[in-house]
Structure formats: structure tokens, C-alpha cells
Amino acid sequence: MRRGSTGHSMVGPDATVPTCGITNANGPFESTMMEDFRYYTTQFGCTAVAPDNNDFCTDPTRGSDTNSATETYKHATGCKAGVVVNAYALHDGAHTWYATTNISCGNTGNRACSGTTPYNAQYAIDFPNAVPPTGGGTETEIIWEFLKAHPRP
């Protein structure tokens, strides 16, 4: 799962979903990114989460729109049947597919690659073959590297 820190997501049918969720008193709500992560880790019986269990939002109340600059990823391991659950916050990201943009840079602190370029430096660690100098760091390359590392049985 991946959600952009500008309050947009690549999760859900065609909806734009904030990282910190949406509260709607008159209808359906959108869960937070951490609620989604916890749902999948529970469903698959994962036993460990790295680097920590902190929320992606500084105020974990649904609809708070308080994206954390320090919580950038979660990895769940020890899941049933070898399932892997990963979640990434894409800093300065929007509801779009980054097919030609290097989203893996920004390795120094939480600074974007160049002004408005979205990024998550953890991609360079988790998917070294998808990022420069081997790859271009695009979202497509990162997804393919994940799928190659986790083939269906």
C-alpha cells in the first residue's frame, strides 16, 4: 500500500483518500493508512512490525490530516503463508502514478528531491535494483521489483 502525504492515495477504486482518513457523519468514512496496515497485519497474523508501531499521522484521529514527516514506512513480517505487508508514505505525493519520476531520492532527512518531486528514501533500501543507477526509481519499477521478490506459489 502507498499513500501520498499531500492527502492523496493510490488505495481505493478511484477515490482520493487522505493518509489520515476521512470522517463523514452522514455516510461512509475512509480509514487511515495505519488502520489499513493494521487490518492486513491482523488478517495475515503478522508477528512483527518494523521500524515501529507509531502512526503515520501525528494525530491518529480519523480525518485529522496531520501527516507525520518521520513515519515513512512499515514492514510486517512473520505473516501466514509467507505474506509480506509493506506500507509507504510518499512525501509530497498526490493521487497519480509516477511512471517517469524518480520517487526514491531524498536520502538526506525529509527533503524532497527537487521542490515538488515526491519521494520516499526507503524505496532505495528496499528495492535497490529499481532505483538509480540500476533503475529509474519510478513507481512501476518499484512495484515490479516487489512482485519479483514475492512471486505467487
Sine and cosine of phi, psi and omega as CSV:
sin_phi,cos_phi,sin_psi,cos_psi,sin_omega,cos_omega
0.00,0.00,0.55,-0.84,0.02,-1.00
-0.56,-0.83,0.73,-0.68,0.11,-0.99
-0.75,-0.66,0.59,-0.81,0.02,-1.00
-1.00,0.10,0.55,-0.84,-0.07,-1.00
-0.98,0.21,-0.10,0.99,0.07,-1.00
-0.99,0.12,0.21,0.98,0.05,-1.00
1.00,-0.04,0.35,0.94,-0.03,-1.00
-0.82,-0.57,0.28,-0.96,-0.14,-0.99
-0.65,-0.76,0.34,-0.94,0.21,-0.98
-0.97,-0.26,0.26,0.97,-0.02,-1.00
-0.97,-0.26,0.65,-0.76,0.03,-1.00
0.97,-0.23,0.29,-0.96,-0.13,-0.99
-0.84,0.54,-0.93,0.36,0.02,-1.00
-0.61,-0.79,0.22,0.98,-0.10,-0.99
-1.00,0.09,0.39,-0.92,0.13,-0.99
-0.99,-0.14,0.87,-0.49,-0.17,-0.98
-0.84,-0.54,0.89,-0.46,0.02,-1.00
-0.90,0.43,0.54,-0.84,0.04,-1.00
-0.82,0.58,-0.62,0.79,-0.04,-1.00
-1.00,-0.06,0.24,0.97,0.10,-1.00
0.98,0.21,0.01,-1.00,0.00,-1.00
-0.74,-0.67,0.72,-0.70,0.12,-0.99
-0.97,-0.23,0.76,-0.66,0.00,-1.00
-0.67,-0.74,0.95,-0.30,-0.06,-1.00
-0.91,0.41,-0.40,0.92,-0.08,-1.00
-0.97,-0.26,0.21,0.98,-0.03,-1.00
-0.04,-1.00,-0.40,-0.92,-0.07,-1.00
-0.92,0.39,0.41,-0.91,0.05,-1.00
-0.89,-0.45,0.22,-0.98,0.12,-0.99
-0.93,-0.36,0.75,-0.66,0.00,-1.00
-0.94,0.35,0.31,-0.95,0.08,-1.00
-0.98,0.19,0.27,-0.96,0.04,-1.00
-0.87,0.49,-0.63,0.78,0.00,-1.00
-0.93,0.36,-0.60,0.80,0.08,-1.00
-0.88,0.47,-0.67,0.74,0.04,-1.00
-0.89,0.46,-0.70,0.71,0.00,-1.00
-0.87,0.49,-0.73,0.68,0.00,-1.00
-0.90,0.43,-0.58,0.81,0.04,-1.00
-0.86,0.52,-0.78,0.63,-0.05,-1.00
-0.93,0.37,-0.62,0.79,0.02,-1.00
-0.92,0.39,-0.54,0.84,0.07,-1.00
-0.95,0.32,-0.72,0.69,-0.02,-1.00
-0.85,0.52,-0.60,0.80,-0.06,-1.00
-0.98,-0.17,0.15,0.99,0.10,-0.99
0.88,0.48,0.57,0.82,-0.01,-1.00
-0.91,0.42,0.60,-0.80,-0.10,-1.00
-0.96,-0.28,-0.23,0.97,-0.03,-1.00
-0.59,-0.81,0.57,-0.82,0.06,-1.00
-0.78,-0.62,0.74,-0.68,0.06,-1.00
-0.81,-0.59,0.50,-0.87,0.02,1.00
-0.99,0.15,-0.29,0.96,-0.03,-1.00
-0.27,-0.96,0.01,-1.00,0.03,-1.00
-0.98,-0.22,0.26,0.96,0.01,-1.00
-0.91,0.41,0.46,-0.89,-0.02,-1.00
-0.98,0.22,0.39,-0.92,0.08,-1.00
-0.97,0.25,-0.23,0.97,0.01,-1.00
-0.91,-0.42,0.66,-0.75,-0.01,-1.00
-0.92,0.38,-0.47,0.88,0.15,-0.99
-0.89,-0.45,0.97,-0.24,-0.10,-0.99
-0.95,0.31,0.07,1.00,0.05,-1.00
-0.91,0.40,0.78,-0.63,-0.02,-1.00
-0.82,0.57,0.75,-0.66,0.01,-1.00
1.00,0.03,0.11,0.99,-0.09,-1.00
-0.95,0.30,-0.43,0.90,-0.02,-1.00
0.81,0.59,0.75,0.66,-0.02,-1.00
-0.85,-0.53,0.89,0.46,-0.03,-1.00
-0.83,0.56,0.71,-0.71,0.02,-1.00
-1.00,0.08,0.70,-0.71,0.04,-1.00
-0.99,0.15,-0.26,0.97,-0.08,-1.00
-0.98,-0.20,-0.41,0.91,0.03,-1.00
-1.00,0.01,0.97,-0.23,-0.11,-0.99
-0.94,-0.35,-0.36,0.93,-0.02,-1.00
-0.35,-0.94,0.32,-0.95,0.12,-0.99
-0.63,-0.77,0.66,-0.76,0.11,-0.99
-0.84,-0.55,0.79,-0.61,0.09,-1.00
-0.95,-0.31,0.71,-0.70,-0.01,-1.00
-0.76,-0.64,0.09,-1.00,-0.02,-1.00
0.94,0.33,0.46,0.89,-0.05,-1.00
-1.00,0.07,0.38,-0.92,0.02,-1.00
-0.86,0.52,0.59,-0.81,0.12,-0.99
0.83,0.56,0.45,0.89,0.05,-1.00
0.96,0.28,0.25,0.97,0.02,-1.00
-0.90,0.44,0.59,-0.81,0.08,-1.00
-0.87,-0.49,0.75,-0.66,0.05,-1.00
-0.88,-0.48,0.90,-0.44,0.04,-1.00
-0.85,-0.53,0.56,-0.83,0.08,-1.00
-0.70,-0.71,0.67,-0.74,-0.02,-1.00
-0.74,-0.68,0.73,-0.69,0.16,-0.99
-1.00,-0.04,0.79,-0.61,-0.01,-1.00
-0.99,-0.17,0.98,-0.21,-0.05,-1.00
-0.87,0.49,0.73,-0.69,-0.03,-1.00
0.89,0.46,0.34,0.94,-0.01,-1.00
-1.00,0.09,0.40,-0.92,0.02,-1.00
-0.79,-0.62,-0.03,-1.00,0.00,-1.00
-0.99,0.15,0.98,0.21,-0.01,-1.00
-0.41,-0.91,0.29,-0.96,0.06,-1.00
-0.99,-0.15,0.84,-0.54,-0.05,-1.00
-1.00,-0.02,0.98,0.21,-0.09,-1.00
-0.98,0.18,-0.40,0.92,-0.05,-1.00
-0.81,-0.58,0.09,1.00,-0.05,-1.00
-0.96,-0.28,0.74,-0.68,0.08,-1.00
-0.96,0.29,0.96,-0.29,-0.03,-1.00
-0.98,-0.20,0.27,0.96,-0.05,-1.00
-0.97,-0.24,-0.08,1.00,-0.07,-1.00
-1.00,0.10,-0.13,-0.99,-0.04,-1.00
1.00,-0.04,0.55,0.83,-0.08,-1.00
-0.94,0.33,-0.15,0.99,0.00,-1.00
-0.97,-0.24,0.98,-0.19,0.00,-1.00
0.91,0.42,-0.56,-0.83,-0.02,-1.00
-0.93,-0.37,0.65,0.76,0.00,-1.00
-0.99,-0.14,0.69,-0.73,0.00,-1.00
-0.92,0.39,0.35,-0.94,-0.04,-1.00
-0.86,0.50,-0.76,0.64,0.03,-1.00
-0.41,-0.91,0.99,-0.13,0.06,-1.00
0.91,0.42,-1.00,-0.04,-0.10,-1.00
-0.95,-0.30,0.18,0.98,0.00,-1.00
-0.95,0.31,0.84,-0.55,0.03,-1.00
-0.95,0.31,0.44,-0.90,-0.02,-1.00
-0.33,-0.95,0.30,-0.95,0.25,-0.97
-0.52,-0.86,0.93,-0.36,-0.07,-1.00
-0.90,0.45,-0.35,0.94,0.00,-1.00
-0.91,0.42,-0.44,0.90,0.03,-1.00
-0.84,0.55,-0.64,0.77,-0.01,-1.00
-0.90,0.43,-0.49,0.87,0.02,-1.00
-0.99,0.15,-0.71,0.71,-0.07,-1.00
-0.98,0.22,-0.50,0.87,-0.09,-1.00
-0.73,-0.68,0.90,0.44,-0.11,-0.99
-0.87,0.49,-0.46,0.89,0.01,-1.00
-0.98,0.20,-0.21,0.98,-0.02,-1.00
-1.00,-0.07,-0.15,0.99,-0.10,-1.00
-0.91,-0.42,0.30,-0.95,0.01,-1.00
-0.84,0.54,0.58,-0.81,0.16,0.99
-1.00,0.05,-0.19,0.98,-0.05,-1.00
-0.96,0.29,-0.74,0.68,-0.02,-1.00
-0.87,-0.49,-0.11,-0.99,-0.04,-1.00
-0.99,-0.14,-0.09,1.00,0.01,-1.00
0.97,0.24,0.31,0.95,-0.02,-1.00
-0.99,0.16,0.31,-0.95,-0.01,-1.00
-0.88,0.47,-0.61,0.79,0.02,-1.00
-0.88,0.48,-0.72,0.69,0.00,-1.00
-0.90,0.44,-0.63,0.78,-0.01,-1.00
-0.92,0.40,-0.69,0.72,0.03,-1.00
-0.89,0.46,-0.68,0.73,0.01,-1.00
-0.89,0.46,-0.64,0.77,0.03,-1.00
-0.90,0.44,-0.64,0.77,0.05,-1.00
-0.89,0.46,-0.72,0.69,-0.03,-1.00
-0.91,0.42,-0.61,0.79,0.04,-1.00
-0.91,0.41,-0.57,0.82,-0.01,-1.00
-0.97,0.23,-0.30,0.95,-0.05,-1.00
-0.74,-0.67,0.91,0.41,-0.02,-1.00
-0.93,0.36,0.43,-0.90,0.08,-1.00
-0.93,0.36,0.56,-0.83,0.02,-1.00
-0.93,0.38,0.00,0.00,0.00,0.00
